[in-house]
Every structure is written in structure tokens, then in C-alpha cells.
Amino acid sequence: MTPEDRGADDDIRMLLSLAGPRLQPPPEVEARVRAATLAAAEALPEADGRSSVRWLRRALPVAAVLLLAVLIGHRFLPSGPPDAGTITYASGAYTVRGAGSSENGVSAGSIVRTSASGRLLIDLGAERHLRMDHNASLTLHDRSEIWLHRGRIYVDAGAGEPVTVVTENASITDVGTQFEVVVDQEQLVVTTRDGIVDVSLGSETLRSRAEPGAGEALEIDGIRLIARRAIPTSGERWAWIQLARPAFSARDRSLSEYLEWAAREQGKILRFSTPLAAQQAGLRTLHATGEIDADAATLAGVLATSSFEILPGEDHEILVALRGHD
């Protein structure tokens, strides 16, 4: 380095020190920028011919520096990022770019993609689950933040800590709920099936709230809300999520556990006709020992082998009673 170069570097350092610390963007803005960058990177075409050679020449020095840093830091850094989730069910093909610490673990920062035939259920911990439909792509930033690049996902956060879904245009955060997010180019649809969801669009925050039997869908184009409409919480509209999870394991489980699971899967509210019926359902063990599903026919069959029955009620509820007691 020449004296002139050293002098220039000193001048730059002095200017930077006079300028003081740089302002940092809000965390949600930084997350959206990162999500958009990843989406753009994965959309880049594969280079070939002379362009790939030129790209390789530019990339090699950077790769060499990164490799050296990895080799030097390997002894002092953990073996890898912690798991952000665990794949507990898969149908069809999918890929995970980033290894987890366990066989089905997905490490923080991994990109997960489903094929045209693939669906996944990912356990986020604390009784929170993520389901991915066909042709979806996302980055599992950590156990509470998902960067959705494209496709359709469904989050069941229950009463656990909030889960945030970040897209190029918005940040979606639940308040103890079940909700669906669909990204299709510039179109974004957020559907609240249960509870409350906050959708941040720049300086504006939209709140979506589900009522018993009636969810709500927000349709967004860019950063502009174009429609808000009611959506039933049960029915064929939600059929795909039943294909992205395992059936209920009945061995040594109570009737009450199954009924609660089936009602939540159907998007309905479980009610017992009397406190006695609720108590007895918690004490009865299921007769089945294998796996059973949540559909209405299976539910009726399970109750037919017990002393319980379903009474007529509202469309959005399952009303269970002790047979002959009501």
C-alpha cells in the first residue's frame, strides 16, 4: 500500500467517525428486505457459457475469503445454527437447503421448498405448527419468524408465543390463532380462521378478526388493501390442510383429547351439553388403537362405539352429549 493509499484510508476513517453511528432500520423492515432479497436470489436463472465464467472469476476471491473465515472460526464457533423446526409429516417431494441437528430438524436460516406434489407439517415448538401446501417456498428464520417467498402456508399457533410471517410487502403476526397466508407474485391473501391477526403494511397496520364460524380474508395488492371478506371456518375451503398432517394416534388417548383435536382440525368449536358429559369424556379411553382422522364420518363412528352422541347445534360447533342423559 502506498503512502497516498494510507492517507486516503485515514481520511475516510476520520469522516466516518465524524458522521457518527448510522441509523438502523426497524426490525420488521430489515426482515422484509432480507425476505425480498432471498426471493430475488432464488429467482435468478442459472448462468452458463461465458457469463458463468466471468461470474466464476469474480466469485472465486470472495469464496476464498469466506472459506478461510470458516476454517479459522470453526474451532471457536458452534457446529451450526440451532433447529428452528422439525418436520413431523411429509407427503410428496420437498427440499431443505440447510441441515438440522437431528434427522428431520430444520436449522435456522434454512430454505424449505415443496414440489407440485409435496406438503409438509413443521413443528415450531411450544404447540405451534406450520403447514406448507404444494409449490411453496420459505425461509425458516427461527422458531417464531417465517419468511414466505411464494405459495400457501397455514400456521396454528394455539396459545403459544406469536408467530410472524414476513413477505416482501407485509409482516403478519398472530395473537393466538390459526391463519393462512398465500403469496402469488404481487398478490397477498391473509385469512384468519381463529383469533386475531395483525398485518403491517409500511406505516399502516390492519387487524383481522375471526368470529365463531366466520373467518376473515384480507386481499392485498402490493401494499394496498383491495378487499376484506368473510370466510367460513370449516368446509372444503380448508381441505388442503387435512392433507398436510398425520392422523390422530388413538393409543392410550382419551375421548376428550380426540374431540378437541377433531374440532380444531374442522375449524369448529367443541361444546359439551353438560359438565358431566365433559368430565366423562376426559375419563373415557378411546377403543381404537391405531390412527383415526378428523372428518365427520370418522367422528360419528368413534362416538357410535361409546356412550356419547352428537346433538343438533350450530354449523360451527360440535355439541356432544352423554347418550340418554339429555
Protein Blocks (a to p, Z undefined) as FASTA:
>chain_A
ZZklmmmmmmmmmmmmmnopaddddfklmmmmmmmmmmmmmmpccdehjllmmmmmmmmm
mmmmmmmmmmmmmmmpcfbdcdfbdcfbdedjdddedddfbfklccehiacdddfkbccd
ddebjhiacdddehiacddfblmbccdfbdcddddekjaccdddddfkbccddehiaddd
ddehjbccdddfehjddddehjaccdddddehiacddddehjacfbdcdddfbdjklmmm
mmncccddfehpafklmmmmmmmmnopacddfbfklmmmmmmpccfbfbdcdfbfklmmm
mmmmmcbdcddddfkbccdddehiZZ
